[in-house]
Amino acid sequence: MGQRAEMESTDAASASDFGSTEETLHKDEIFELMGNHRRRYAIHYCKRTTDPVELSDLAEQIAAWEQGKAIAEITSAERKTVYTSLQQTHLPRLDRAGVIEFDGNEITLTDRVDRLDIYLDIVPESSIPWSVYYLGLSAIGALVLLALWVDFLPTGPPPVLLYPTLIVAVFAVSATYHVYVNRENRFENLERPP
């Protein structure tokens, strides 16, 4: 019984530290932070600039994204609703997590925001998972090796080096393309956040 009470108090203590500025962000905290579209929008907007961001500019852009309008078309009420929500709820929450520094008017990203990157990368719906792609390439490479072992493919002096060279070249080109696609689909490179 005493051990159970101790575990419950430990869980309660960790729950109260949920917004602490420890060095690491836990997955649950990251999902909670990113679970709200205004916090995702705020991080997206801030990642697209190296300068500190004014709360009023951020509120205008988020209101425009939410309403599907240009910034010039946003009404005062739409702007104020977003501004108040950001100022009172979302930015203080991101600040407590150590992802941003928020002084009431200006927002600056911290280095901890990089911890969120893996959870913010966008995978296009039409793409196959890269793990499946590389598994397929490995299977093709294994078939080529098997064909060489059973003397199905020609193995004269030039062809012996040709097959491994082709396999390595295909993997190198694939990996280069994979890096390119990942960079293009990074959260901050999108025009409008998801």
C-alpha positions in Angstrom: 0.0 0.0 0.0 2.8 2.4 0.9 4.6 1.7 -2.4 1.4 2.4 -4.4 0.9 5.8 -2.6 4.6 6.6 -3.3 4.1 5.8 -7.0 0.9 7.9 -7.2 2.8 10.9 -5.5 5.6 10.5 -8.0 3.1 10.5 -10.9 1.5 13.6 -9.4 4.8 15.3 -9.1 5.8 14.5 -12.7 2.4 15.8 -13.8 2.9 19.1 -12.0 6.3 19.3 -13.7 4.7 18.8 -17.1 5.5 22.4 -18.1 9.0 22.4 -16.5 12.0 23.7 -18.4 14.1 20.5 -18.0 16.6 19.8 -20.7 14.4 17.2 -22.4 10.8 17.3 -23.6 8.9 14.1 -23.1 6.8 12.6 -25.9 3.5 13.2 -24.0 4.4 16.8 -23.5 5.4 17.3 -27.1 2.1 15.7 -28.3 0.2 17.9 -25.8 2.0 21.0 -27.1 1.5 20.2 -30.7 -2.1 19.0 -30.2 -3.4 22.5 -30.6 -3.4 24.1 -34.0 -2.7 27.6 -32.7 0.5 26.4 -31.0 1.5 24.6 -34.2 0.8 27.8 -36.2 2.8 29.9 -33.7 5.8 27.7 -34.0 5.5 27.5 -37.8 5.4 31.3 -38.1 8.3 31.8 -35.7 10.4 29.1 -37.5 10.1 31.0 -40.7 12.1 34.0 -39.3 15.3 34.5 -37.4 14.1 37.7 -35.7 11.8 37.9 -32.6 8.2 37.9 -33.6 5.7 40.5 -32.4 2.5 39.1 -30.9 0.3 41.3 -33.0 1.9 40.1 -36.2 1.6 36.5 -35.1 -2.1 36.9 -34.2 -2.8 38.5 -37.6 -1.2 35.7 -39.5 -2.8 32.9 -37.4 -6.2 34.6 -37.8 -5.6 34.7 -41.6 -4.7 31.0 -41.7 -7.7 30.1 -39.6 -10.1 32.1 -41.7 -8.6 31.3 -45.0 -8.2 35.0 -45.8 -5.4 37.4 -46.6 -4.2 39.4 -43.6 -5.7 42.6 -45.0 -9.2 40.9 -44.9 -9.1 39.9 -41.2 -11.6 41.7 -39.1 -10.7 43.3 -35.7 -12.8 40.7 -33.9 -11.0 37.8 -35.6 -7.7 39.3 -34.8 -8.6 40.0 -31.2 -9.9 36.5 -30.6 -6.6 35.0 -31.7 -4.5 37.6 -30.0 -6.2 37.0 -26.6 -6.0 33.2 -26.9 -2.3 33.4 -27.8 -1.5 35.9 -25.0 -3.4 34.2 -22.2 -3.1 30.5 -23.1 -0.9 29.2 -25.9 2.3 31.3 -25.7 2.6 31.0 -21.9 2.2 27.3 -22.3 5.0 27.1 -24.9 7.1 29.4 -22.7 6.7 27.2 -19.7 7.8 24.2 -21.8 10.9 26.2 -22.7 10.1 26.0 -26.5 9.8 29.8 -26.8 10.6 32.9 -24.7 7.6 35.1 -24.4 7.8 38.5 -22.6 4.1 39.5 -23.2 4.7 41.1 -26.6 7.7 39.4 -28.3 8.2 35.7 -29.1 11.6 34.1 -29.6 12.2 30.5 -30.3 14.7 28.6 -28.0 17.0 25.7 -29.0 14.4 23.3 -27.4 12.1 23.9 -30.4 14.5 21.6 -32.4 13.3 18.7 -30.2 9.9 19.1 -31.9 11.2 18.8 -35.5 10.8 15.0 -35.8 7.1 15.4 -34.8 6.5 18.2 -37.2 7.9 16.7 -40.4 5.2 16.2 -43.0 4.9 13.0 -45.0 2.9 13.5 -48.2 0.0 11.1 -48.5 1.0 9.8 -51.9 4.4 8.7 -50.9 5.4 5.2 -49.8 7.3 5.0 -46.5 11.0 5.2 -47.0 11.6 2.1 -44.9 9.5 0.1 -47.4 11.4 1.7 -50.3 14.8 0.8 -48.8 13.6 -2.7 -48.0 12.7 -3.1 -51.7 16.2 -1.9 -52.7 17.8 -4.3 -50.3 15.7 -7.1 -51.8 16.8 -6.2 -55.3 20.4 -6.1 -54.1 20.0 -9.5 -52.5 18.6 -10.9 -55.7 21.6 -9.6 -57.6 24.0 -11.2 -55.1 22.1 -14.5 -55.3 22.2 -14.4 -59.1 26.0 -13.8 -58.9 26.4 -16.8 -56.5 24.5 -19.2 -58.8 26.3 -17.9 -61.8 23.1 -16.6 -63.4 24.7 -13.2 -64.2 27.9 -12.8 -66.3 31.0 -12.5 -64.0 33.8 -11.4 -66.3 36.4 -8.9 -64.9 34.3 -5.7 -65.6 30.9 -7.1 -64.7 32.0 -8.3 -61.3 32.5 -4.8 -60.1 29.6 -3.4 -62.1 26.9 -5.0 -60.0 28.0 -3.8 -56.6 28.8 -0.4 -58.1 25.2 -0.1 -59.5 23.7 -1.2 -56.1 25.8 1.4 -54.2 24.9 4.1 -56.8 21.2 3.4 -56.5 21.3 3.6 -52.7 23.4 6.8 -52.9 20.9 8.5 -55.3 18.0 7.3 -53.3 19.5 8.6 -50.0 20.2 11.9 -51.6 16.7 12.2 -52.9 15.3 11.1 -49.5 17.3 14.0 -47.8 16.0 16.5 -50.4 12.4 15.4 -50.0 12.6 15.5 -46.2 14.0 19.1 -46.3 11.3 20.2 -48.7 8.6 18.8 -46.4 9.9 20.3 -43.2 7.3 22.1 -41.2 8.8 25.5 -41.5 9.1 25.2 -45.3 5.4 24.9 -45.9 3.5 28.0 -46.9 0.6 27.2 -44.5 1.0 24.9 -41.5 -1.0 21.7 -41.2 
